[in-house]
């Protein structure tokens, strides 16, 4: 698959003073079409600042970001870029404001000036893709946190983006809501080939992503497969992150002499490996 997003030597600081300490500096990252990539790092590492460059919410102070070849720093490109890259934020309540679910989902599509019949089709399709079609006439305030976040995702899907960027989308949800959102996002990536960039501080949420980028102090300190990241205990300790419990257990058993693959992501997979 070809590249969808290219980040080259991206540096950004807030304010006009070039002497300001950069929030992110010399970031280089390529995101392929159809890829599921996680962005992790401790608080203040620059994760949110980085992803706000991906559809032109922020423009680089130095360096360049392109989406499908379009430079995000050029204002004439932004309408197309923002149709290609949709953003879902931490708190779904900040993205839901209509009196019923279907109106919220229709909002972005209506701004495209499409015929009414096509808007109706896109809204229903987007809600079905996240398992929320039966709630289309519900007021958003009657939904659970996980359901609200899925409606926010449906609002982005209705615009038919090539990429969805999610900024800690489960951090305000209970365990059931977290699971609902994770499963919906994985299904969109697997079934529709939508590129997903998933920002999180919960290491359990990145176990099954294709690739992981870790930030610390505004710089990328690791890119690669999750199992390689969690195997690098020195890197984890240096940036203040901890491997998920299943990875800690696999590491401990390996140190005790068990020959186990590093890509075990669940207790069930571990039990199967031990029985073999």
C-alpha positions as CSV (number, residue, x, y, z in Angstrom):
1,X,0.0,0.0,0.0
2,X,1.2,3.5,-0.8
3,X,1.7,6.3,1.7
4,X,-1.2,8.5,2.8
5,X,0.5,10.8,5.3
6,X,4.1,12.0,5.2
7,X,5.6,13.9,8.1
8,X,9.0,15.4,7.4
9,X,11.2,17.1,10.0
10,X,8.1,18.5,11.7
11,X,8.8,21.0,14.5
12,X,6.2,23.2,16.2
13,X,6.1,25.7,19.1
14,X,3.3,27.8,20.4
15,X,3.6,31.5,20.0
16,X,5.5,33.8,17.7
17,X,8.9,33.6,19.4
18,X,11.3,31.3,17.6
19,X,13.3,30.9,20.8
20,X,10.3,29.1,22.4
21,X,11.1,25.5,23.3
22,X,9.4,23.2,20.6
23,X,6.5,21.1,21.7
24,X,7.5,18.6,19.0
25,X,10.8,18.6,17.1
26,X,12.1,16.9,14.0
27,X,9.3,14.4,13.7
28,X,9.5,12.0,10.7
29,X,6.8,9.5,10.2
30,X,5.1,7.9,7.2
31,X,1.6,6.4,7.5
32,X,0.5,3.9,4.8
33,X,-3.0,3.6,3.4
34,X,-5.0,1.1,5.4
35,X,-2.6,1.0,8.3
36,X,-3.6,1.0,12.0
37,X,-0.9,2.9,13.8
38,X,-1.0,3.8,17.5
39,X,0.7,6.9,19.0
40,X,1.7,6.6,22.6
41,X,3.7,8.6,25.1
42,X,3.5,10.1,28.6
43,X,1.5,13.3,29.3
44,X,3.1,16.3,27.7
45,X,5.1,14.3,25.1
46,X,3.4,16.1,22.2
47,X,0.9,13.5,21.0
48,X,-2.0,15.8,20.6
49,X,0.1,18.5,19.0
50,X,1.4,16.0,16.5
51,X,-2.0,14.7,15.4
52,X,-3.5,18.3,15.1
53,X,-1.0,18.7,12.2
54,X,-2.6,15.9,10.2
55,X,-5.6,17.8,8.9
56,X,-4.3,21.3,9.2
57,X,-5.6,22.3,12.6
58,X,-2.0,23.4,13.2
59,X,0.6,24.4,10.6
60,X,4.3,23.4,11.0
61,X,6.7,26.0,12.3
62,X,9.4,24.0,10.5
63,X,9.1,20.9,8.3
64,X,6.2,19.6,6.2
65,X,3.1,17.5,6.5
66,X,1.4,16.1,3.4
67,X,-1.9,14.2,3.0
68,X,-2.1,12.2,-0.2
69,X,0.5,14.7,-1.6
70,X,-1.4,17.8,-0.4
71,X,0.6,20.2,1.8
72,X,-1.3,21.0,5.0
73,X,0.3,24.4,5.3
74,X,-1.5,25.6,2.1
75,X,-4.9,26.9,3.1
76,X,-6.4,26.0,-0.4
77,X,-5.7,22.3,0.3
78,X,-7.5,22.2,3.7
79,X,-11.1,21.5,2.5
80,X,-9.9,18.4,0.7
81,X,-7.5,17.3,3.4
82,X,-10.2,17.6,6.1
83,X,-12.5,15.3,4.0
84,X,-9.6,12.8,3.8
85,X,-8.6,13.0,7.5
86,X,-11.4,13.0,10.1
87,X,-10.7,13.8,13.8
88,X,-12.4,12.2,16.8
89,X,-11.6,13.8,20.2
90,X,-11.4,12.7,23.8
91,X,-14.8,13.9,24.9
92,X,-17.7,13.0,22.6
93,X,-20.0,15.6,24.2
94,X,-17.8,18.3,22.5
95,X,-18.8,16.8,19.1
96,X,-22.5,16.1,19.6
97,X,-24.9,19.1,19.8
98,X,-28.0,18.2,17.8
99,X,-31.3,17.0,19.4
100,X,-31.2,13.5,17.8
101,X,-28.4,11.2,16.7
102,X,-29.1,11.2,13.0
103,X,-28.9,15.1,12.9
104,X,-25.5,15.0,14.5
105,X,-24.2,12.4,12.0
106,X,-25.6,14.4,9.1
107,X,-24.0,17.7,10.1
108,X,-20.7,17.2,8.3
109,X,-22.2,15.7,5.2
110,X,-24.7,18.5,4.8
111,X,-21.7,20.9,4.6
112,X,-20.6,19.0,1.4
113,X,-23.7,20.2,-0.4
114,X,-24.8,16.7,-1.4
115,X,-28.4,15.7,-2.5
116,X,-30.8,14.9,0.4
117,X,-31.1,11.3,-0.7
118,X,-27.3,10.7,-0.6
119,X,-27.1,12.4,2.8
120,X,-29.8,10.0,4.1
121,X,-27.9,7.0,2.7
122,X,-24.6,8.1,4.1
123,X,-26.0,8.8,7.6
124,X,-27.7,5.4,7.8
125,X,-24.6,3.6,6.4
126,X,-22.3,5.3,8.9
127,X,-24.5,4.5,11.9
128,X,-24.8,0.9,10.7
129,X,-21.0,0.6,10.4
130,X,-20.6,1.4,14.1
131,X,-23.7,-0.6,15.2
132,X,-25.8,2.5,16.1
133,X,-28.5,2.5,13.4
134,X,-31.3,1.6,15.8
135,X,-30.5,4.7,17.9
136,X,-30.7,7.2,15.1
137,X,-33.8,8.8,16.5
138,X,-32.4,8.9,20.1
139,X,-31.4,12.2,21.7
140,X,-27.6,11.9,22.4
141,X,-28.0,12.6,26.1
142,X,-29.7,9.3,26.5
143,X,-26.7,7.4,25.2
144,X,-23.9,5.8,27.2
145,X,-20.4,7.2,26.8
146,X,-19.3,4.5,24.5
147,X,-22.4,5.0,22.3
148,X,-21.8,8.7,22.2
149,X,-18.3,8.1,21.0
150,X,-19.5,5.7,18.3
151,X,-22.0,8.4,17.1
152,X,-19.1,10.9,16.9
153,X,-17.1,8.3,14.8
154,X,-20.2,7.8,12.6
155,X,-20.3,11.6,12.0
156,X,-16.8,11.4,10.6
157,X,-17.5,8.2,8.6
158,X,-20.4,9.8,6.9
159,X,-18.0,12.2,5.2
160,X,-16.2,9.1,3.9
161,X,-12.7,9.9,5.0
162,X,-9.6,7.8,4.0
163,X,-8.2,8.2,7.6
164,X,-9.6,8.6,11.1
165,X,-7.5,10.1,13.8
166,X,-8.7,9.4,17.3
167,X,-7.2,11.3,20.3
168,X,-7.6,9.2,23.4
169,X,-11.2,8.3,22.4
170,X,-11.7,5.9,25.4
171,X,-10.1,7.9,28.2
172,X,-13.4,9.1,29.6
173,X,-15.3,5.8,29.2
174,X,-16.1,2.9,31.5
175,X,-14.7,-0.6,30.6
176,X,-17.8,-1.5,28.5
177,X,-17.6,1.8,26.6
178,X,-13.9,1.3,26.0
179,X,-14.5,-2.2,24.5
180,X,-17.3,-0.9,22.3
181,X,-15.2,1.8,20.8
182,X,-12.1,-0.3,20.3
183,X,-14.1,-3.0,18.5
184,X,-15.8,-0.5,16.3
185,X,-12.5,1.1,15.3
186,X,-10.9,-2.2,14.6
187,X,-13.8,-3.3,12.5
188,X,-13.7,-0.1,10.4
189,X,-10.0,-0.7,9.7
190,X,-10.3,-4.4,8.9
191,X,-13.5,-4.4,6.9
192,X,-13.3,-1.0,5.1
193,X,-9.5,-0.5,5.0
194,X,-9.8,2.9,6.6
195,X,-6.5,4.2,7.9
196,X,-6.5,4.6,11.7
197,X,-4.2,6.7,13.8
198,X,-5.0,6.0,17.4
199,X,-3.6,8.1,20.3
200,X,-3.8,6.5,23.7
201,X,-2.0,6.3,27.1
202,X,-3.6,2.8,27.7
203,X,-1.0,0.2,26.6
204,X,-3.6,-2.5,26.4
205,X,-5.2,-0.7,23.5
206,X,-2.2,-0.9,21.2
207,X,-1.6,-4.6,21.4
208,X,-3.2,-5.4,18.0
209,X,-2.2,-2.3,16.0
210,X,0.0,-2.7,12.9
211,X,2.6,-0.3,14.1
212,X,3.4,1.9,17.1
213,X,5.1,5.3,17.4
214,X,6.2,6.4,20.8
215,X,6.9,10.0,21.7
216,X,8.9,11.4,24.6
217,X,9.9,15.0,25.1
218,X,8.4,16.0,21.7
219,X,10.5,13.5,19.8
220,X,9.8,10.0,18.3
221,X,11.9,7.5,20.3
222,X,10.5,4.3,18.8
223,X,8.6,3.1,15.7
224,X,7.8,-0.5,15.0
225,X,5.7,-3.4,16.0
226,X,4.0,-3.4,19.4
227,X,5.7,-6.7,20.5
228,X,9.2,-5.2,19.7
229,X,8.3,-2.0,21.8
230,X,7.1,-4.0,24.8
231,X,10.2,-6.2,24.6
232,X,12.4,-3.1,24.9
233,X,12.1,-2.7,28.7
234,X,14.9,-0.1,28.8
235,X,13.0,2.1,26.3
236,X,9.7,1.7,28.3
237,X,11.4,2.6,31.5
238,X,13.2,5.6,30.0
239,X,10.0,7.2,28.8
240,X,7.9,6.3,31.8
241,X,5.5,3.7,30.2
242,X,4.7,0.2,31.3
243,X,3.9,-2.9,29.3
244,X,0.5,-4.4,29.6
245,X,0.2,-7.2,32.2
246,X,0.0,-9.9,29.6
247,X,3.3,-8.7,28.1
248,X,4.9,-8.6,31.6
249,X,3.8,-12.1,32.3
250,X,5.1,-13.4,28.9
251,X,8.4,-11.7,29.6
252,X,8.7,-13.2,33.1
253,X,7.9,-16.7,31.8
254,X,10.5,-16.3,29.0
255,X,13.1,-15.3,31.6
256,X,12.2,-18.5,33.5
257,X,13.1,-20.5,30.4
258,X,9.8,-20.9,28.6
259,X,10.1,-20.7,24.8
260,X,7.2,-18.3,24.0
261,X,6.5,-16.1,20.9
262,X,6.5,-12.4,21.7
263,X,3.2,-11.6,19.9
264,X,1.0,-13.2,22.5
265,X,-1.7,-10.6,23.4
266,X,-4.2,-12.4,25.6
267,X,-4.4,-15.0,28.4
268,X,-6.1,-17.4,26.0
269,X,-3.2,-17.1,23.5
270,X,-0.7,-17.6,26.3
271,X,-2.5,-20.7,27.6
272,X,-2.6,-22.2,24.0
273,X,1.2,-21.5,23.6
274,X,2.0,-23.1,27.0
275,X,-0.1,-26.2,26.2
276,X,1.7,-26.7,22.9
